[in-house]
Amino acid sequence: MTEQPETPETTETRTTGTETLETPENGTTGTETPEAETTGTETPENGTTETETPEAETPGTEATRMGTTGSEATGTEATGTDVIGFIGLGNMGGRIARRLADAGRAVLGYDPVAGAAERAGATAAADIAEVARTAGQIFLSLPDDRVVEAVTFGEGGLLAGVRPGQIVVDLSTSSPASTRRIAAALAARGCDHLDAGISGGAAAAERGTLTLMVGGAEPVLDRVRPTLEPFAAKVFHMGSSGAGHSAKLLNNFLNAVSLAATSEAMVAGRKAGLDPRVLLEVLNSSSGANWATANRFPHIVEGDYLEGGLTSTLMIKDVVLYVDHLGDLGVPSLNAAGPLASFGLAVSLGYADEISNRVVDAIGDVAGGIRLQELHERNP
């Protein structure tokens, strides 16, 4: 998942956080913001008695409190639809939530990691149920479909709290078959669902230039487009439910192949005595050019691994999901063994939780301790 720095084109109709979210670990809601006093709980002016005090905590009052920021940004009356829920505030989710918060949206976030919501500029929810009953649109950024299913179907999960008119947008990398099951279950509660694969990596998330590939009903996508604008430069509608996650798996597989193959070739070139800078220029001028040669390795040969992106562990997970998806489609998977071997090597050599670009160092380790930047350090 690498950067797509194009200008936002949200009118187009073409349309991996890593923490496991299961049960809440904190007991604070974090929704008691100062702005809550401006949401319509003042003493009535008609001289009525104090029996007209605000009602006890209900989903509506939570939504009103949280909606204050959104109403200030948009000039509309604060309602639950002003609140953006975000579940999963890790590597990608945290950056996307921050973009929304910086754009003036009221973000109610949940993540079991202490302080994750605050770091993302969001108000911390006590649990998933609070997000479900408060937000009008709920975004998920989770490691895989098993976690998404736990968040959806588990005790105190989304399914128990969603209501008609809400929209769940799943930004995770998941099995399309699982995605369709979740969409059907939410639809039975009157809640719409979109699966939105993302590409561009952490840097693009910070810049707001991600590419989104979305599955689900296009009218539902049109309703969330204003929310996507702060973090997505390109939004493609891919088709019905599951189509967005299908496109995401295909893209991630090609990303894995190009990164693993280029790493192997660059290490071989370095050991053959070739200057990595010159070799990279040749590749980018020839038929061997790919996304990794154009966007990753110009940094890697200078010692910058673009830390903060997809790890080798998650890269393996994505390739396995791809293989399973092709099995469901009846398409042979003939080229997955290479990246699985490469990133498996990286995991076994201690690079499991580092950015997947470190696969080049894992291959270099086996090749005798090769590092691409060493040669041109001696010959600047």
C-alpha positions in Angstrom: 0.0 0.0 0.0 1.9 3.0 -1.2 1.2 6.6 -1.8 -1.3 8.1 -4.3 -0.6 11.8 -4.2 -3.3 12.8 -6.7 -5.8 15.6 -6.2 -9.1 14.6 -4.6 -11.6 13.3 -7.2 -14.5 12.4 -5.0 -17.0 12.8 -7.8 -15.7 9.7 -9.6 -18.3 7.0 -9.9 -15.9 4.3 -11.0 -15.3 3.8 -8.1 -4.3 -3.2 6.9 -4.4 -0.7 13.1 -3.2 -4.0 14.1 -4.6 -4.4 17.5 -7.2 -7.1 18.1 -10.4 -5.5 19.4 -12.5 -7.8 21.4 -13.4 -6.5 24.8 -13.0 -3.0 26.3 -10.2 -2.6 28.8 -11.0 0.9 30.0 -14.0 2.2 31.9 -14.2 5.8 30.7 -16.4 7.1 28.0 -14.5 10.2 27.2 -17.6 11.8 25.8 -18.0 14.5 28.5 -16.7 17.4 26.4 -17.2 21.0 27.5 -19.2 21.7 24.4 -21.9 19.4 25.8 -23.4 22.4 27.6 -24.5 24.0 24.4 -26.7 21.2 23.1 -30.0 22.2 24.3 -30.2 21.4 28.0 -30.7 25.0 29.2 -33.5 25.9 31.6 -36.8 26.6 29.7 -37.8 30.2 29.3 -41.5 29.7 29.8 -41.4 29.5 33.5 -42.1 25.8 33.7 -41.0 23.8 36.7 -37.8 21.8 37.0 -39.6 18.7 35.9 -38.5 19.6 32.3 -34.9 18.8 33.1 -32.8 16.8 30.5 -33.5 13.1 30.3 -31.2 10.5 31.7 -28.4 9.3 29.5 -29.9 7.9 26.3 -28.5 7.3 22.8 -29.9 10.6 21.7 -28.2 12.7 24.4 -24.9 11.0 23.8 -25.2 11.8 20.1 -26.1 15.4 20.9 -23.1 15.9 23.1 -20.7 14.4 20.5 -22.4 16.2 17.7 -21.5 19.6 19.0 -18.2 19.7 17.2 -19.8 18.6 14.0 -22.5 21.2 14.2 -20.0 24.0 14.8 -18.1 22.8 11.7 -21.1 22.5 9.4 -23.6 25.0 10.9 -26.3 22.4 11.2 -28.1 21.2 14.2 -26.2 18.6 16.2 -27.6 15.1 15.8 -26.2 11.6 15.9 -25.5 11.8 12.1 -22.9 14.4 12.9 -20.8 11.9 14.9 -18.3 9.7 13.1 -17.6 6.5 14.9 -14.2 4.9 14.5 -13.3 1.4 15.8 -9.6 0.5 15.4 -7.2 3.4 15.9 -3.9 1.7 15.0 -1.4 2.3 12.2 -4.0 3.3 9.6 -7.1 3.9 11.6 -5.5 6.4 13.9 -4.2 8.5 11.0 -7.5 8.5 9.2 -9.4 9.4 12.4 -6.9 12.3 12.9 -7.6 13.6 9.4 -11.4 13.6 10.2 -10.8 15.3 13.5 -8.6 17.9 11.9 -11.3 18.6 9.4 -13.6 19.5 12.2 -15.6 16.3 12.4 -16.7 14.9 15.8 -15.0 11.5 16.0 -15.9 9.0 18.7 -13.2 6.3 18.7 -12.7 2.9 20.4 -9.5 1.0 20.7 -8.4 -1.3 23.5 -5.0 0.4 23.6 -5.0 3.1 26.2 -4.6 6.6 24.7 -5.2 5.6 21.1 -8.3 7.7 20.8 -6.7 10.8 22.2 -3.6 10.4 19.9 -6.0 10.2 17.0 -7.8 13.4 18.0 -11.0 11.5 18.9 -13.2 11.3 21.9 -12.6 7.9 23.6 -15.6 5.6 23.8 -16.0 3.2 26.7 -16.8 0.3 24.3 -18.0 -0.7 20.9 -21.6 -0.5 22.0 -21.3 3.2 22.8 -20.0 3.8 19.3 -22.9 1.8 17.8 -25.6 3.7 19.6 -24.0 7.1 19.2 -22.5 7.5 15.7 -24.4 8.0 12.4 -21.5 6.6 10.4 -19.1 4.0 11.8 -15.7 3.2 10.3 -13.8 0.0 11.0 -10.0 -0.3 10.6 -9.2 -3.8 11.9 -6.5 -6.5 11.2 -8.7 -9.1 9.5 -12.1 -10.6 9.0 -12.0 -12.6 12.3 -11.6 -9.4 14.2 -14.3 -7.6 12.1 -16.7 -10.5 12.8 -15.9 -10.4 16.6 -16.6 -6.6 16.6 -19.8 -7.1 14.6 -21.3 -10.3 16.1 -19.7 -10.5 19.5 -21.4 -9.6 22.8 -21.8 -5.9 23.0 -20.9 -5.6 19.3 -22.2 -3.6 16.5 -25.1 -5.9 15.7 -26.6 -5.4 19.1 -26.6 -1.6 18.8 -27.0 -0.4 15.3 -30.3 1.1 14.1 -31.9 1.9 10.7 -30.2 4.7 8.8 -26.7 4.1 10.1 -23.8 3.2 7.8 -20.9 1.0 8.6 -17.8 1.4 6.4 -15.2 -1.3 6.7 -11.7 -0.1 5.8 -10.2 -3.4 6.9 -8.6 -6.0 4.6 -11.0 -8.9 4.8 -12.4 -11.9 3.1 -15.1 -10.8 0.6 -17.3 -13.8 1.7 -17.1 -12.7 5.3 -17.8 -9.1 4.2 -21.0 -10.2 2.5 -22.2 -12.1 5.6 -21.7 -9.0 7.8 -23.4 -6.8 5.3 -26.5 -9.1 5.2 -26.6 -9.2 9.0 -26.5 -5.4 9.3 -29.0 -5.0 6.5 -31.5 -7.1 8.5 -31.2 -4.4 11.2 -31.7 -1.6 8.7 -28.1 -0.6 8.8 -26.2 0.0 5.5 -22.7 -1.4 4.9 -19.8 -0.5 2.6 -16.5 -2.4 2.2 -13.8 0.0 1.4 -10.4 -1.3 0.6 -7.7 1.3 1.0 -4.3 1.8 -0.7 -1.6 4.3 -0.2 -0.1 3.4 3.2 0.5 5.5 6.3 2.1 8.4 4.5 -0.9 8.8 2.2 -3.3 8.5 5.1 -1.5 11.4 6.8 -1.7 13.5 3.6 -5.3 12.6 2.9 -4.4 11.0 -0.5 -5.6 7.4 0.0 -7.2 5.5 -2.8 -10.5 3.7 -1.9 -12.1 0.8 -3.7 -15.7 0.5 -2.5 -18.3 -2.3 -2.6 -21.9 -1.8 -1.7 -24.8 0.2 -3.0 -23.7 3.4 -4.8 -26.4 5.6 -3.2 -25.0 4.7 0.2 -21.5 5.6 -1.0 -22.8 8.9 -2.2 -24.1 9.6 1.4 -20.6 9.0 2.9 -18.5 10.8 0.2 -18.3 14.1 2.3 -16.9 12.0 5.1 -14.3 10.4 2.8 -13.0 13.7 1.4 -10.5 14.5 4.3 -8.6 11.3 3.8 -9.2 9.9 0.3 -8.1 11.5 -3.0 -9.7 8.8 -5.2 -12.8 6.8 -4.6 -13.8 4.0 -7.0 -17.1 2.2 -6.8 -16.3 -1.4 -7.6 -19.7 -3.0 -7.4 -21.9 -4.9 -4.9 -21.0 -6.0 -1.4 -17.6 -7.6 -1.2 -16.3 -6.0 -4.4 -14.2 -3.5 -2.6 -12.4 -6.1 -0.5 -12.0 -8.3 -3.6 -10.2 -5.5 -5.4 -8.1 -4.8 -2.3 -6.9 -8.4 -2.1 -5.9 -8.4 -5.8 -4.0 -5.1 -5.4 -2.2 -6.2 -2.2 -1.1 -9.5 -3.8 0.5 -7.6 -6.7 2.1 -5.3 -4.2 3.5 -8.3 -2.3 4.9 -9.9 -5.5 6.6 -6.7 -6.7 8.1 -5.9 -3.3 9.4 -9.5 -2.7 10.7 -9.9 -6.3 12.4 -6.5 -6.4 14.1 -7.1 -3.0 15.5 -10.3 -4.3 16.8 -8.7 -7.5 18.3 -5.7 -5.8 20.2 -7.9 -3.3 21.5 -10.0 -6.2 22.6 -6.9 -8.0 24.4 -5.5 -4.9 26.2 -8.8 -4.5 27.2 -8.8 -8.1 28.9 -5.5 -7.5 26.3 -3.2 -9.1 25.6 0.2 -7.7 22.0 0.0 -6.4 21.3 3.6 -7.5 22.3 2.9 -11.1 20.6 -0.5 -11.1 17.4 1.2 -9.9 17.6 3.8 -12.6 18.0 1.0 -15.2 15.0 -0.9 -13.9 12.8 2.2 -13.9 13.8 2.8 -17.5 13.1 -0.8 -18.5 10.5 -3.5 -18.5 11.3 -4.5 -14.9 9.8 -1.2 -13.6 7.0 -1.6 -11.0 5.5 0.2 -8.0 8.3 -1.0 -5.7 11.1 0.2 -8.0 9.4 3.5 -8.5 8.2 4.3 -5.0 9.9 2.2 -2.4 13.4 1.5 -3.5 14.5 5.0 -4.2 14.1 5.5 -0.5 15.4 2.1 0.6 18.7 2.5 -1.2 19.3 5.7 0.8 18.6 3.9 4.1 15.0 5.1 4.5 12.6 2.1 4.9 9.5 4.3 5.1 8.7 3.0 8.5 5.1 2.9 9.7 3.5 0.9 6.9 2.3 -2.7 6.5 4.3 -5.2 8.4 5.6 -8.5 7.1 3.1 -10.4 9.3 0.2 -8.5 7.8 1.6 -8.9 4.3 1.5 -12.7 4.8 -2.1 -12.4 6.1 -3.1 -10.5 3.0 -1.6 -13.0 0.6 -3.3 -15.9 2.4 -6.6 -14.1 2.1 -5.9 -13.7 -1.6 -5.2 -17.4 -2.0 -8.4 -18.2 -0.2 -10.4 -15.8 -2.3 -9.0 -17.3 -5.5 -10.0 -20.7 -4.2 -13.6 -19.4 -3.7 -13.6 -18.1 -7.3 -12.1 -21.3 -8.8 -9.0 -19.5 -10.0 -5.6 -21.2 -9.6 -3.1 -19.3 -7.4 0.2 -20.1 -9.1 2.3 -17.1 -7.9 1.7 -16.8 -4.2 4.5 -19.1 -3.0 7.2 -16.5 -3.8 5.9 -13.7 -1.6 4.8 -16.1 1.2 8.4 -17.5 1.3 10.0 -14.0 1.3 7.8 -12.5 4.0 7.9 -15.7 5.9 11.7 -15.5 5.9 11.4 -11.9 7.2 9.2 -13.0 10.0 11.5 -15.9 11.0 14.6 -13.6 11.1 12.9 -11.1 13.4 11.3 -8.6 11.1 7.8 -9.7 11.8 6.5 -6.4 13.2 8.6 -4.1 11.1 7.5 -2.6 7.8 7.4 -5.1 5.0 10.1 -3.2 3.1 12.5 -4.8 5.5 12.1 -8.0 3.5 15.1 -6.8 1.5 17.2 -7.0 4.6 16.0 -10.5 5.4 17.0 -11.6 2.0 20.3 -9.7 2.4 20.9 -11.5 5.7 20.7 -14.9 4.0 22.9 -13.6 1.2 25.8 -12.8 3.6 24.7 -9.6 5.3 24.0 -7.5 2.2 22.6 -4.0 2.6 21.8 -1.9 -0.4 23.0 1.4 1.0 26.5 0.1 1.8 28.0 0.2 -1.7 27.2 3.8 -2.5 28.2 4.9 1.0 31.8 3.9 0.0 31.3 5.4 -3.5 29.2 8.6 -3.2 
